Amino acid sequence: MSADNYRGTVVSYVYLTKVQEYPGTAIEWVREDSVAIQNNGGRFPSLPGVYYIELTQDREFYVDPLIDIQNEVVTKVTDEDWQLQHPFVVGTLRLYEMPSAFRLREGVNFTVDNDTGSLTLMEPVREGRYLLADYRYPAESTGPHVIRENHGNKNAIPGCLLAFGRRNQKGDRMAVVVQDIRRPAALEYGGRWEISLDIDVITRDVYSQQEILDRSVLYLWGVARSWMSTVGIEMKDIAIGGESEEVYDETGDDYYYNASFSVTVETEWGLHVPLIATIKQVSPMTEEEAQVTAGLTEEELRGVTGNIQMLDSLGLESVSDPYFYDKNANYEKIR
């Protein structure tokens, strides 16, 4: 528990976080299910998003996914009318005119019906340009899933292992964030604990005492040692102590016989501190300035102090990296 126990940054598809004022004690930790990822061709089996977990009973929970859509190419219906693939949650839509990455503002550049996902532009986009959208939409709830205390669940969110402890209470809520690629998810702190165990063997017969002592030491060192290693407990050494006898019944001249041995074991401990905030875009202006700028024409933008202009005029174009697995991942290059 020293101050220098920082190990590094965990890069993962998943991380755990709390929900508002709820205690968030049901799930101890989450990890990737490497077997499920391998069986899915190396891709994470669940869609990226926020998976809300609610305990409807002390040993029962439901999962409510809020799927995260990024860089969706919006379907053009007419010059003014465009269509998203899903209805979305109010307040989650971010719309960009590409390839300039210029963000359009609702009520200034477009109107939207979040129940149908249909968009109407105030002014049509120019030829050679298109729209990208980021938003979140609710998927179908799953459950009920059964909780086993001090056991993991890998079926509720495919690809994610949920480790439940013993602090499960009805009404508790937590959230698991699933990312589209492995990103920094947590800071890991950890170390090793060394523990010494002293074990006494007490019998009424000296021969039984010797046999129990020998068998216990041989079993722990020869058989249990390798098994304990597989569960994260390393047996460093084992030592046999002295023997003694104590009076059990002075009148009957009866005794009991003592023997002892000690075992030193070592085990790891670890703690993940989630990194729950990521920066997707940085703007050199305030939100109020951005709202005003969104309502300007391109001719007006070129006259604004600071020379704000559409980035496609700088010779940037959207391309797909042929070596990246996700063919929908867009990048920019300079001609």
Helices and strands as residue ranges (DSSP letters): E 6-18, E 27-32, H 34-39, E 49-57, E 60-73, E 75-76, E 81-83, E 94-98, E 102-104, E 110-113, E 118-121, E 130-138, E 142-146, E 151-153, E 160-164, E 173-203, H 206-219, I 220-224, H 225-230, E 233-249, E 254-274, H 287-294, H 298-302, G 311-314, E 316-320, E 330-334
